[in-house]
Amino acid sequence: MGGHPCHVLDPRNDRLLWWNRVLLLARFAALAVDPFFLFALAVDDDGGDGGGAVCVYIVESVVRAVSIVRTCVDAMHLCHVWLQFRLAYVSRESLVVGCGKLVWDARDIAFHYLGSLRGFWLDVFVVLPIPQGYVSENSKAIGIHMCRGGCSLRVGVAPATP
């Protein structure tokens, strides 16, 4: 009855504590990287003399670099989600007595993780590639210029800045 204890991990393990620290740093990196999706926009004055069209570009190099970093962080978070299905937890019923007992049954661990809103469902929401998906969906329209004389569609890469 229940899961195999050899597949369930002890949360007090030193490697798991190290992994939690690495994951915390990765989450900080994700928070630091996400605003850079806004820096993917660039403004260029085509005329140069003030009479030309001012155009807004999406800079592909910035989008690629930020997407790569964010995807790596998301991959680490997916490993964390997988790890949570194997990680023993302290049952609430045992906390009433004062000393918490770890639940070692793999099925109970999985149901506990799936049933908690702050657990699995929050992790799924965090892993969703919303910034990457938004930018990649709009990257088909790279070169949509919002110019003074109206909008024009020019497919291409933003000019390199010196």
N, C-alpha and C positions, 0 to 999 in steps of 0.2 A: 504494500500500500504506500503511495506517495512516491516522491522522486528519489533518485540516488544521491546520497550525501556527497559522493565524490564529485558531482557536477555542481554542487552548491559551494559558493566561496564565502570565506569568513571576512566580514567587514573590518576586522581588526588587523588583517594582514598588512605587512609593511608595504608590499607592492601595490595594494589597493589604496593605501594612504598616499603613496607617491602618485598614483594615477589620478586621484582626486585633486591633488595640487596642480598637476599638469593640466587637467581639464579646467580648473579654475583660471589658470593663465590663458588657456585657449578661449574661454568665454570672455575674458577681458579683451583679448585680441579681436574677437568678433565685434564687441561693442566699439572698439577703436576703429575698426575697418569699415563698418557699415556707413558712417558719414561720408567716406571717400567716394561712395557712389554718386554723391551730389557734385563732387569735383570732376565728374566725367563730362560735365557741360563746359564748353568753351565758347567765348564770344570772339568774332573776327570781323574786322572792318574791311570789306572787300575793296572799297575805293581807296582807302588810305588818305584821301584828301578831305575827308569829312562828308563828301557828297555821295559816297558809295553806300551799298546796303550793309547794314549790320546784321550778321548772321549768327545763329546759335548752333553749335555742333555738339555731337556726342563723340568724345575722344576714345577711340577703341583701345588704345594702349592702357589707359587708366582702368577702363572697364575690365579688360582681361586680367590685369595684375590684381585688382581688388577681388574679382570673381575667383581667381585661383586661391588666394589666401582664404577667402570665406568658404570655399568648397572644402579645403583641407580642414578647417575648423569644424565644418558640418560633418565630415567623415569621422573626426574624433568623437563628435557628439553621438553619432550612430553607434560607434563602439561602446560608448557609455550606456546607451539604451540597451544594447545587447547584454552588457555586463549586469545591468539592473535586474534582468530576468534570472540571473544566477547568483545574486547576492542575498545572503541571509539578512533578515531584519529582526528587530526587537518587537515582539507582540505587545499590543496595548494591554491585553488582559494580564500579562505578567508584571506590568508596571504598577498595578494596583497594590501588589504585595510589597513592592519596593525595589526588588532586584529584577531587572529585565532578562527574559530568556529569549535566545535567538530562535527563530523559526527556520528549520532546516529542510522542510518539505518543498521540493521544487514546484509542485503544483500550487501550493499555498502562496509561495513567493510570486509566481507569475500572476495569479489572480489578485493579489494585494497590489502589485505594481500596475496592472491594467485598470484596477478599480479606483485608483487615487487620481484626483484631478491635478494635483501638483506633481504627480509622477509622470506616468506614461504620456498623458494627453498634452501636458505642457512641453515635454521633451519633443513630441511629434511636432508641435507648433513651432518650437525653436529651430528644429532641423529643416523645416520647409524652406526651400530656396526662394523666398519671396523677392529679395533684392536682385538676385541673379536672374530670376525668371522675368522680372519686370524689365530689366535692362536688356536681356537677350531678346525679349519680345519686341521691344522698341528699337533694337539695333538693326532691324530690317529697314527702319526709317532713318538710318544714319544719314545725316546731311539734310534733315528737314530744317530749312532755314526760316527763321522768323525775321524777315527783312522789313525795312521801312516801307518798301513799295509793295508789301504783301508777302505771302509765304510762297516759297518755291521749293520744289523737291529736287535735291541733288544727291544722288547716291555716291558715296565715296568716304574717304577717311579725312578727318580734320587735318588741316595743315599743321606740320610740325612747328613747334615754337622754338625760336633760336636760343 
